[in-house]
């Protein structure tokens, strides 16, 4: 084996072509060659300066465990007849005057030489000349020396992204149907700068169909990577990267009406850290048993009043520290606002990437820390019987039209991933969700979050866009939604469609294809309940929502209706009863007599009663109740409906009487739903014969009367003959949205039974709700009359009287 001397200078100024070239020097692909992988060899074909052909096979391995350099074997088939090159070929590596004769290899079909370099580890390029027996040089058709990669293999088109094979080689694969050239950039640091190594991919060698791929024997000494497509020297984030660096900001630009910095991000070469899940398991709660709390990771604990250290406030760790708050409310599912890396000006509903959590949500500010901290949340929640659901945005990204806002997919393959020219009235980068490559990306992302992060389900924001084709037309059977519904990995997860759009702030219920798998955020519930309490709705609309919105979910059941009265975009619960100016007409809010903050005791008491009413109706309606962060503690945005105007949660308020009252009421309602699961936690609708409707004093309700704002609902408990104790009490519920009080006559009961009043939202705390075992609870006989105050809801439960 011929040994070449060590480079005379440190890495970065080595003899050209022998080892890794200097920083900023590109490794251009060799020839116009076809390559085929052998056991440990890669073949490259060159055209020569006399229009002949030379095949070169290269293999290499670390010498003496890597510390002693690298050994390379070069093999050239015999070339009989071409300018007398029957033999006597000599290989001379660039930068070295020493020639190495090529000797017959095993079998005699080719000539080979073995070289040894005192050089760093692969990958690097080897440049060399061939001379024949007469000393004449054999050059490529470009009159250049031969250049072949060492430690660079063809790679595999699957899986997409970075992966490590069993032999330790690192494979990179990226989809780009429309790129005419792709390069892999390796960086010495995670922060970018100029690439330390650039590898141009040969379309004949490193492309299979529309996937470009390359394998590197080692990436030691490098920290991050990016792709460059179409010959434009702009690093692009791998869409499938699992560990990413920080988003590096450049000069500010004016993009889509927002002043934003030029951005770029690099994928880390670090592997996803292993994680010990211990005995934590998915709770696997049935849909109908869920009580959901929607929260933003940062805003939940960012305020100093959270009492957390600065490095924990506003992070996954800080969120995890507040589990007891969720337990006290009785919620068993957390719905996290988007945790993907997002545009910090536009907000979390404008993501850059779909396979990793936001770095800023970790206490250390790094991707690895964010991954571990996110898993800590899931593990801790699961140990407490709480499921973790994620809001996800797959309809658009934060990438802008300008080159400086091209972060990833727009530069890699814009025509494949995005809808050309977006959609009418929408300036955002709209993803072509039902195009096969985008559909695959979304499914792979969902599977990654289920398999690697153990999340329990997803809420798809801007769901109507998932139904559209590239022309903006709605599809009757969108392939993406059908694929999600029947994907085996996602079969045990909750999948929820949310019509709210962060693009145009629309929120309209729509006909959604569901395959009896998709649940939906019920916008109509919010609208009708608000209008009823404002005295602007027919009582028939309220009745429909109380019974599980059969007009929307008749083919699925009430458990697929996720009900809410407030959400993170729009008025908060306390603002819903405090602001109602002309600009808020679409919110159907009512300020209870005075706009904004008030010291009027009558106004304040009415607002408190309305908050109780909203929560009460939410929890006694069939379907899944969804609480919004801060509604349990009077969180206000001063009447603003803008998502950006929400502030961090103020934990000092948790000690006030108001918050203790509301949180206690929510806890009571969640316990009530659990205890009376036969009525409130149903997969199927209530039987019609078990529901009776009344107006005042058992009269017929004024279904079609727009001035009728009083409704009573009598629910007969179903008898379960299979249960040991099948006798459960009936429920009688009164809803009075009028200013004045109304009289309700309680239905007759079987002999020996009485009515117990469990809730009256007009009473003072703590007496306005009580458990059935409370000796102070008011008891009433059947056919008794009860005075229902204005703006009040009342709940009675029947029970056998004690002897």
C-alpha positions in Angstrom: 0.0 0.0 0.0 1.5 3.3 -1.0 1.4 5.9 1.8 1.0 9.6 1.0 2.5 12.1 3.5 0.4 14.0 5.9 -0.8 17.4 4.7 1.7 20.1 5.4 -0.8 22.4 6.9 -3.9 22.1 9.2 -7.3 21.1 7.8 -8.6 23.9 5.7 -5.3 24.4 3.7 -4.5 20.8 2.7 -3.2 20.0 -0.8 -6.2 20.3 -3.1 -8.1 17.2 -3.9 -6.3 14.9 -1.4 -8.3 15.4 1.7 -11.3 17.6 2.7 -10.7 20.8 0.8 -10.5 24.2 2.4 -13.6 25.8 3.9 -15.8 27.4 1.2 -14.4 25.1 -1.5 -17.2 23.1 -3.1 -16.9 19.4 -3.7 -18.1 19.2 -7.2 -19.5 16.0 -8.5 -17.2 13.8 -10.5 -17.7 13.5 -14.3 -21.1 12.7 -15.7 -21.1 9.3 -14.2 -23.4 6.6 -13.3 -22.6 4.9 -10.0 -23.6 1.5 -8.7 -23.0 0.4 -5.2 -20.9 -2.7 -4.6 -20.3 -4.4 -1.3 -18.0 -1.6 -0.2 -17.3 0.2 -3.4 -18.9 2.9 -5.5 -18.4 2.9 -9.3 -18.1 6.1 -11.3 -17.9 6.4 -15.1 -16.0 9.2 -16.8 -15.7 10.3 -20.4 -12.1 10.8 -21.4 -10.5 13.4 -23.5 -10.4 11.0 -26.5 -14.1 10.1 -26.2 -13.3 6.9 -24.4 -14.8 5.7 -21.1 -13.1 5.0 -17.8 -14.8 3.2 -15.0 -13.4 3.9 -11.5 -14.4 2.0 -8.4 -13.5 3.5 -5.0 -13.7 2.1 -1.5 -12.2 3.3 1.7 -12.0 2.7 5.4 -10.4 4.2 8.5 -6.9 3.1 9.2 -5.9 1.9 12.6 -9.3 2.8 14.1 -9.3 6.2 12.5 -6.4 7.8 14.3 -3.9 6.8 11.7 -5.7 8.3 8.7 -7.7 6.7 5.9 -7.0 3.9 3.4 -8.5 4.1 -0.1 -8.6 1.4 -2.8 -9.0 2.6 -6.5 -9.9 0.1 -9.1 -10.0 0.6 -12.9 -11.1 -2.1 -15.4 -8.5 -3.0 -18.1 -8.8 -0.9 -21.1 -7.6 -2.9 -24.1 -6.9 -1.2 -27.4 -7.4 2.4 -26.3 -4.1 4.2 -27.2 -2.2 1.1 -26.1 -3.5 1.1 -22.5 -3.4 -2.6 -22.1 -1.5 -2.1 -19.0 1.1 0.1 -17.2 -1.4 2.5 -15.8 -0.1 4.7 -13.1 -2.2 6.7 -10.6 -0.8 10.0 -9.3 -2.8 11.7 -6.6 -3.1 15.5 -6.9 -0.7 17.2 -4.6 1.7 14.4 -4.6 4.5 13.7 -7.1 4.6 10.0 -6.3 2.9 7.7 -8.9 1.3 4.4 -7.8 1.3 1.6 -10.4 -2.1 -0.1 -10.9 -1.6 -3.9 -10.5 -4.0 -6.7 -11.5 -6.7 -7.1 -9.0 -8.2 -10.5 -7.9 -9.6 -12.2 -11.0 -7.5 -10.1 -13.3 -10.4 -8.2 -14.8 -9.3 -4.9 -13.5 -6.3 -3.0 -12.2 -6.1 -1.6 -8.7 -4.1 0.5 -6.4 -4.3 1.1 -2.6 -3.5 4.4 -1.2 -3.1 5.5 2.4 -3.6 9.1 3.6 -2.5 10.7 6.8 -5.7 12.7 6.7 -8.9 13.3 8.7 -11.9 11.0 8.4 -14.1 10.8 5.4 -15.9 12.3 3.6 -13.4 13.9 1.3 -12.7 13.9 -2.4 -9.7 12.3 -4.1 -8.3 14.0 -7.2 -5.8 12.0 -9.3 -4.3 11.6 -12.8 -3.9 8.4 -14.8 -0.9 7.9 -17.1 -0.3 5.1 -19.5 2.9 3.1 -20.0 4.2 5.8 -22.4 3.7 8.5 -19.7 0.8 10.1 -21.5 -1.8 11.6 -19.2 -5.4 10.4 -19.4 -7.8 13.2 -18.6 -11.5 13.6 -18.4 -13.4 15.1 -21.4 -13.1 18.4 -19.6 -9.3 18.2 -19.6 -9.3 17.8 -15.8 -8.1 15.2 -13.4 -10.4 12.5 -12.1 -12.2 13.4 -8.9 -14.0 10.7 -6.9 -15.6 11.0 -3.4 -14.3 8.9 -0.6 -16.8 8.1 2.2 -19.6 9.4 0.0 -22.1 6.8 -1.2 -25.2 6.9 -3.3 -27.4 6.7 -0.2 -31.0 5.6 0.0 -34.2 7.4 -0.9 -35.9 6.3 2.3 -36.4 7.4 4.9 -36.6 11.1 4.1 -34.5 13.3 6.3 -31.3 12.2 8.1 -31.0 8.6 9.3 -28.2 6.4 10.6 -27.8 2.9 9.1 -26.6 -0.2 10.9 -23.0 0.3 9.8 -22.9 3.8 11.2 -23.2 5.6 7.8 -25.4 8.7 7.8 -28.0 8.9 5.1 -29.6 12.1 3.9 -32.7 12.2 1.7 -34.9 15.1 0.5 -37.8 15.2 -1.9 -37.5 17.7 -4.8 -39.2 17.0 -8.0 -38.4 20.3 -9.6 -34.8 21.0 -8.5 -32.3 20.6 -11.3 -29.4 20.5 -8.7 -29.2 19.7 -5.0 -26.2 20.1 -2.7 -25.7 19.0 0.9 -24.0 21.6 3.1 -22.2 20.6 6.3 -21.4 23.2 9.0 -18.8 23.1 11.7 -21.2 24.8 14.1 -24.9 24.8 14.7 -25.2 28.5 14.1 -24.4 28.3 10.4 -21.9 30.7 8.8 -20.3 29.5 5.7 -20.4 25.7 5.1 -17.3 23.8 6.0 -18.1 21.2 3.3 -20.4 21.3 0.3 -21.3 18.1 -1.6 -23.0 18.4 -4.9 -25.3 15.5 -5.6 -25.0 13.8 -9.0 -28.5 13.3 -10.5 -27.3 10.0 -12.0 -25.9 8.8 -8.7 -27.9 10.4 -6.0 -31.4 10.6 -7.3 -34.2 8.1 -7.3 -37.4 9.4 -8.8 -37.9 12.7 -7.2 -35.8 12.0 -4.1 -32.2 13.2 -3.8 -30.1 11.1 -1.4 -26.5 10.7 -0.3 -24.7 8.6 2.3 -21.7 9.7 4.3 -19.4 7.3 6.1 -19.1 9.8 9.0 -20.2 13.3 10.0 -17.7 13.7 12.8 -16.4 17.2 13.2 -19.6 18.7 11.8 -22.6 20.0 13.8 -25.4 20.9 11.4 -26.5 20.6 7.8 -28.7 22.1 5.2 -29.7 21.5 1.6 -29.2 23.9 -1.3 -31.5 23.5 -4.3 -31.5 24.9 -7.8 -28.0 26.2 -7.6 -29.0 29.1 -5.4 -26.6 29.4 -2.5 -29.2 29.6 0.3 -29.2 26.9 3.0 -32.6 25.3 3.4 -33.9 23.5 6.5 -34.6 19.8 6.0 -38.4 19.4 6.3 -37.8 16.1 8.1 -35.2 17.2 10.5 -35.9 16.0 14.1 -33.3 18.1 15.9 -32.9 21.7 14.7 -30.9 24.7 15.6 -32.0 28.2 16.3 -33.6 30.4 13.7 -30.9 32.9 12.7 -32.2 36.4 11.9 -30.7 38.7 9.3 -31.8 42.1 8.1 -35.4 43.0 8.5 -37.7 42.9 5.5 -41.3 44.0 4.9 -43.1 40.7 4.2 -46.9 40.1 3.8 -47.7 43.4 5.6 -45.4 42.5 8.6 -41.9 43.7 9.3 -39.9 40.5 9.8 -36.3 39.5 9.8 -34.7 37.4 7.2 -34.6 33.9 8.6 -32.7 30.7 8.2 -32.3 27.6 10.2 -30.1 24.5 10.2 -30.8 20.9 11.0 -28.6 19.4 13.7 -26.5 16.3 13.0 -27.2 15.2 16.6 -29.5 12.2 17.0 -32.8 12.4 18.9 -31.9 11.6 22.5 -33.2 8.4 24.0 -35.9 8.9 26.6 -37.0 6.7 29.5 -40.8 6.6 29.6 -40.8 4.3 32.6 -44.3 3.0 33.3 -46.1 5.9 31.8 -48.8 4.8 29.5 -51.4 6.4 27.3 -54.6 7.0 29.3 -56.7 6.0 26.3 -59.8 7.8 27.5 -63.0 7.5 25.6 -64.0 10.7 23.7 -67.2 11.1 25.7 -65.3 11.2 29.0 -62.9 14.0 28.1 -62.8 17.4 29.8 -60.4 19.6 27.8 -58.3 22.6 28.8 -56.8 24.6 26.0 -53.5 26.4 26.9 -50.5 28.2 25.5 -47.2 26.9 26.9 -45.5 30.2 27.2 -48.4 32.4 28.4 -49.5 29.8 31.0 -46.5 30.4 33.3 -44.6 33.3 31.8 -45.7 35.9 34.4 -43.6 36.3 37.5 -46.7 35.6 39.5 -46.3 31.9 38.6 -43.6 31.7 41.2 -41.3 29.8 38.9 -37.6 30.4 38.3 -36.8 32.6 35.3 -35.4 29.7 33.3 -38.6 27.7 33.9 -41.3 30.4 33.5 -42.9 30.2 30.1 -41.4 26.8 29.2 -42.4 23.2 29.0 -40.9 22.7 32.4 -42.9 25.5 33.9 -46.1 24.1 32.4 -45.3 20.7 33.8 -44.9 22.3 37.3 -48.6 23.3 37.3 -50.2 19.9 36.9 -52.0 20.2 40.2 -54.0 23.1 38.8 -55.4 20.9 36.1 -56.1 18.2 38.7 -58.0 20.6 40.9 -60.2 21.6 38.0 -60.9 18.0 37.1 -59.8 18.2 33.5 -58.3 15.1 32.0 -57.0 16.4 28.6 -54.7 19.3 27.8 -55.0 20.9 24.4 -51.7 22.7 23.7 -51.6 25.6 21.2 -49.1 24.8 18.5 -45.7 23.9 19.8 -43.9 23.5 16.4 -41.2 26.1 15.6 -43.1 29.2 14.6 -42.7 32.8 13.4 -42.3 34.9 16.5 -44.0 37.9 15.1 -47.0 36.2 13.5 -47.4 33.8 16.4 -47.6 30.0 16.9 -50.2 29.5 14.2 -47.6 30.2 11.5 -45.1 27.3 11.7 -41.8 26.8 10.0 -41.3 23.1 10.7 -43.4 20.1 11.7 -41.1 17.6 13.4 -39.7 19.3 16.5 -40.9 21.4 19.4 -40.1 25.1 19.7 -36.6 25.6 21.1 -37.7 28.7 23.1 -40.1 26.5 25.1 -37.1 24.7 26.7 -35.3 26.0 29.8 -32.0 25.7 27.9 -33.3 27.1 24.6 -32.0 24.2 22.6 -33.7 21.6 20.4 -32.6 18.6 22.4 -33.7 20.2 25.7 -37.1 21.1 24.1 -37.6 17.5 23.0 -36.9 16.1 26.4 -39.0 18.8 28.2 -41.9 18.1 25.9 -41.7 14.4 26.7 -41.5 15.3 30.4 -44.9 17.0 30.0 -46.5 14.0 28.3 -45.0 11.6 30.8 -46.1 13.6 33.8 -49.6 14.1 32.4 -50.1 10.5 31.6 -49.0 9.5 35.1 -51.9 11.7 36.3 -54.4 10.3 33.9 -54.4 13.4 31.7 -54.1 13.1 27.9 -52.1 15.5 25.8 -53.6 16.8 22.6 -51.8 19.2 20.1 -53.2 21.9 18.0 -51.5 21.5 14.6 -51.3 23.8 11.6 -50.7 22.0 8.3 -52.5 24.3 5.9 -49.9 27.0 5.7 -46.4 28.0 6.9 -44.6 31.2 7.9 -42.4 31.1 4.8 -42.9 34.2 2.7 -42.8 35.0 -1.0 -39.5 36.8 -0.7 -36.2 34.9 -0.9 -35.1 36.0 2.5 -38.2 34.4 4.0 -37.6 31.1 2.2 -36.7 28.8 5.1 -37.4 25.2 3.9 -40.0 23.7 1.6 -40.5 26.8 -0.6 -36.9 26.7 -1.6 -36.6 22.9 -1.8 -39.7 22.3 -4.1 -42.2 25.2 -4.1 -44.4 23.8 -6.9 -44.8 20.5 -5.1 -45.4 21.6 -1.5 -47.3 24.8 -2.1 -50.4 25.9 -4.0 -49.2 28.2 -6.8 -50.1 31.8 -6.1 -51.9 30.8 -2.9 -55.6 31.2 -2.7 -57.9 34.1 -3.4 -57.9 36.5 -0.5 -55.0 34.7 1.3 -51.5 36.0 1.3 -49.9 33.2 3.3 -47.9 30.3 1.9 -50.7 27.8 1.5 -49.6 24.1 1.5 -51.0 21.8 -1.2 -52.2 19.3 1.5 -53.7 16.8 -0.8 -50.7 16.5 -3.1 -49.0 13.1 -2.4 -45.6 14.5 -1.1 -47.3 17.0 1.2 -49.8 14.4 2.4 -46.8 12.1 3.2 -45.1 14.9 5.1 -48.1 15.5 7.2 -48.8 11.8 8.0 -45.1 11.3 8.8 -45.2 14.3 11.2 -48.3 13.0 13.0 -46.8 9.5 13.3 -43.6 11.0 14.7 -45.5 12.9 17.4 -47.4 9.8 18.4 -44.5 7.3 18.3 -41.8 9.5 19.6 -43.6 11.9 21.9 -46.6 9.7 22.9 -49.2 12.4 22.3 -52.8 11.4 22.4 -54.4 13.3 19.6 -54.5 16.4 17.3 -56.7 19.3 16.7 -56.3 20.5 13.1 -56.5 24.3 12.9 -58.0 25.8 9.7 -59.5 22.4 8.8 -61.6 23.7 5.8 -58.4 24.2 3.9 -57.5 20.5 4.3 -60.5 19.8 2.0 -59.3 21.9 -0.9 -57.5 21.0 -4.1 -54.8 23.2 -5.7 -57.6 25.2 -7.4 -59.2 26.0 -4.1 -62.2 23.7 -4.8 -63.6 21.5 -2.0 -63.1 17.8 -2.4 -65.8 15.4 -1.4 -63.3 12.8 -0.2 -60.0 14.6 0.5 -57.2 11.9 0.4 -55.3 13.4 3.3 -58.3 13.3 5.7 -59.2 9.8 4.7 -55.6 8.7 5.1 -55.5 10.2 8.6 -58.8 8.6 9.5 -57.6 5.1 8.6 -53.9 5.3 9.4 -53.0 2.4 11.8 -50.5 4.4 13.8 -53.1 7.1 14.4 -56.0 4.7 15.1 -56.0 5.2 18.8 -55.6 9.0 18.7 -58.2 11.7 18.9 -58.5 13.7 15.6 -60.4 17.0 15.8 -61.2 19.4 13.0 -61.3 23.1 14.0 -62.7 25.5 11.4 -61.0 28.6 12.9 -58.6 30.1 10.5 -55.6 32.3 11.6 -55.3 33.5 8.0 -58.6 35.5 7.8 -59.8 35.0 11.4 -62.9 33.2 10.1 -64.7 30.6 12.2 -67.6 29.0 10.3 -69.0 25.5 10.9 -68.9 23.4 7.7 -69.8 20.0 6.4 -66.8 17.9 7.2 -66.2 14.3 5.9 -65.6 12.2 9.0 -65.7 8.4 8.4 -66.9 8.3 12.0 -63.4 9.1 13.1 -63.2 12.9 13.0 -64.5 15.0 15.8 -65.1 18.8 15.4 -64.8 22.0 17.4 -68.5 23.1 17.6 -68.6 26.7 16.6 -72.4 26.7 16.5 -72.5 25.7 20.2 -70.6 28.9 21.1 -72.8 31.1 18.9 -76.1 29.7 20.1 -75.3 29.7 23.8 -74.0 33.3 23.6 -77.2 34.4 21.7 -79.5 32.6 24.2 -77.9 34.3 27.2 -78.1 37.6 25.4 -81.8 36.9 24.6 -81.2 36.8 20.8 -81.8 33.2 20.0 -84.7 30.8 19.7 -84.9 28.4 22.7 -85.0 25.6 20.1 -81.4 26.4 19.2 -80.3 26.1 22.8 -82.2 22.7 23.1 -80.3 21.4 20.1 -77.0 22.3 21.6 -77.9 20.8 25.0 -78.7 17.5 23.4 -75.4 17.1 21.5 -76.0 19.1 18.3 -77.8 16.4 16.4 -78.1 18.6 13.4 -74.3 18.4 13.0 -73.4 15.0 14.5 -76.4 12.8 13.8 -74.3 10.2 12.1 -71.5 10.2 14.7 -72.9 10.9 18.1 -72.6 13.7 20.7 -69.1 12.7 21.8 -67.7 14.0 18.5 -68.9 17.6 19.4 -66.2 19.6 21.2 -68.1 22.4 22.8 -66.8 25.7 23.9 -68.1 29.2 24.8 -64.8 31.1 24.4 -61.5 30.5 22.7 -58.0 32.0 22.4 -59.1 34.1 19.4 -62.0 36.3 20.3 -63.3 37.5 23.6 -62.3 35.7 26.8 -65.1 34.6 29.1 -64.9 37.6 31.4 -64.7 39.9 28.4 -67.7 38.2 26.9 -69.8 39.6 29.8 -68.0 43.0 30.0 -67.7 44.4 26.5 -70.3 44.7 23.7 -69.6 47.7 21.5 -70.4 47.9 17.8 -67.0 46.5 16.9 -67.8 43.3 18.7 -71.2 42.6 17.1 -69.9 39.3 15.7 -69.0 38.1 19.2 -72.6 38.2 20.4 -71.4 39.5 23.8 -73.3 41.5 26.4 -71.7 43.9 28.9 -74.5 43.5 31.4 -75.3 47.2 31.4 -72.0 49.0 31.5 -69.0 48.8 29.1 -65.7 47.7 30.4 -64.5 47.7 34.0 -67.2 48.6 36.4 -67.7 49.3 40.1 -71.5 49.1 39.8 -72.5 46.2 42.1 -75.6 45.3 40.1 -73.5 45.0 36.9 -70.9 43.0 38.6 -73.4 40.6 40.1 -75.0 40.1 36.7 -71.6 39.5 35.1 -70.8 36.9 37.8 -74.1 35.2 37.2 -73.5 35.1 33.4 -70.1 33.5 33.8 -71.7 30.8 36.0 -74.4 30.3 33.4 -71.9 29.9 30.5 -69.9 27.3 32.5 -73.0 25.5 33.6 -74.5 25.2 30.1 -71.1 24.1 28.8 -70.9 21.2 31.3 -74.5 20.0 31.2 -74.5 19.8 27.4 -73.8 16.5 25.7 -70.4 16.5 24.0 -66.9 17.3 25.2 -66.5 20.6 27.2 -63.4 22.7 26.2 -62.2 25.3 28.7 -60.0 28.1 27.5 -56.9 29.1 29.5 -57.7 31.9 31.9 -61.4 31.5 31.9 -61.2 30.0 35.3 -59.6 33.0 36.7 -61.1 36.0 35.0 -58.3 36.5 32.5 -59.0 39.6 30.3 -57.6 41.1 27.1 -59.5 44.4 27.8 -62.1 43.6 25.2 -59.7 42.8 22.4 -60.5 39.8 20.1 -57.0 39.7 18.7 -54.9 36.7 19.5 -51.8 38.9 19.8 -53.3 41.0 22.6 -53.6 38.1 25.1 -51.2 38.4 28.0 -49.7 35.9 30.4 -51.9 34.3 33.1 -51.8 36.2 36.4 -51.4 33.6 39.1 -51.9 36.1 41.9 -55.6 36.2 41.0 -55.8 32.5 42.0 -56.1 33.5 45.6 -59.1 35.8 45.1 -62.6 34.8 46.2 -63.8 35.1 42.6 -61.3 32.6 41.3 -61.8 30.2 44.2 -65.5 30.3 43.5 -65.2 29.7 39.7 -62.5 27.0 40.0 -64.6 25.3 42.7 -67.7 25.4 40.5 -65.7 23.9 37.5 -64.5 21.2 39.8 -68.0 20.5 40.9 -69.3 20.4 37.3 -66.5 18.0 36.2 -67.4 15.7 39.1 -71.1 15.9 38.3 -70.4 14.9 34.6 -68.4 11.9 35.9 -71.0 10.9 38.5 -73.9 11.2 36.0 -72.0 9.8 33.0 -75.1 8.0 32.1 -76.5 11.3 30.9 -73.6 13.7 30.3 -70.9 11.3 29.0 -72.7 9.5 26.2 -71.5 8.0 23.0 -75.1 8.0 21.7 -77.8 10.6 21.9 -80.4 10.5 24.6 -83.6 8.7 23.7 -86.4 11.0 22.7 -88.8 9.4 25.1 -86.5 10.3 28.0 -86.4 14.0 27.3 -89.3 16.3 28.1 -89.4 20.1 27.5 -91.4 22.7 29.4 -91.9 26.4 29.6 -93.1 28.2 32.8 -95.1 26.0 35.2 -94.9 22.9 33.0 -96.4 24.7 30.0 -95.4 24.0 26.4 -92.2 25.9 25.5 -92.4 28.8 23.0 -90.2 27.1 20.4 -90.9 29.6 17.7 -91.3 32.7 19.8 -88.3 34.9 19.6 -89.2 36.6 22.9 -89.3 33.3 24.8 -86.1 33.0 26.9 -87.1 30.4 29.4 -86.7 26.6 29.0 -86.9 23.6 31.3 -85.5 20.2 30.5 -86.6 17.0 32.2 -84.3 14.0 31.6 -85.5 10.6 32.7 -82.7 8.4 33.9 -82.4 5.3 31.8 -82.7 2.0 33.6 -79.8 -0.3 33.2 -81.0 -3.8 34.0 -77.5 -5.2 33.9 -76.2 -2.9 36.6 -76.5 -3.8 40.3 -77.8 -0.4 41.3 -79.7 0.7 38.2 -81.8 3.3 39.9 -80.5 6.8 39.2 -82.3 10.0 39.7 -83.9 12.2 37.0 -82.6 15.6 36.2 -84.6 18.8 35.9 -82.7 21.8 34.5 -84.0 25.4 34.1 -82.6 28.1 31.9 -83.8 31.7 32.3 -82.2 34.3 30.1 -84.9 36.9 31.0 -84.3 40.0 33.1 -87.3 39.0 35.3 -87.8 35.9 37.3 -89.8 32.9 36.1 -91.8 30.2 37.9 -90.8 26.6 37.3 -93.0 23.7 38.5 -91.1 20.6 39.3 -92.4 17.4 37.6 -94.2 14.8 39.8 -92.0 12.0 41.1 -92.7 8.4 42.2 -93.8 8.0 45.8 -90.9 8.3 48.2 -88.7 10.5 45.9 -87.8 14.1 46.3 -86.0 16.8 44.2 -82.6 18.1 45.4 -81.4 21.4 44.2 -77.8 21.1 43.2 -77.2 24.4 41.4 -78.8 27.8 41.4 -76.5 30.4 39.8 -78.3 33.3 41.4 -77.3 32.4 44.9 -74.3 33.6 46.8 -71.1 31.6 47.1 -70.6 29.0 48.4 -74.3 28.1 48.4 -75.0 28.3 44.7 -73.8 24.7 44.1 -73.9 21.7 46.4 -73.4 17.9 46.3 -76.3 15.5 46.7 -74.9 14.4 50.1 -74.8 17.9 51.5 -77.4 18.0 54.3 -78.0 21.7 53.7 -79.1 21.1 50.1 -82.7 22.3 49.4 -85.2 19.5 49.1 -88.5 19.9 47.3 -91.4 17.6 46.4 -92.8 16.9 43.0 -95.2 19.6 41.6 -93.6 22.2 43.9 -93.0 25.6 42.4 -89.5 27.1 42.3 -88.7 30.8 41.7 -86.0 31.0 39.0 -84.4 34.4 39.1 -83.5 36.4 36.0 -80.2 35.4 34.2 -80.2 32.1 36.2 -79.7 28.4 35.6 -81.0 25.8 38.1 -80.3 22.1 38.4 -82.4 19.6 40.3 -81.8 15.8 40.8 -84.3 13.4 42.1 -83.5 11.0 44.9 -85.3 8.6 47.1 -86.2 10.2 50.4 -84.6 8.8 53.6 -87.1 7.0 55.9 
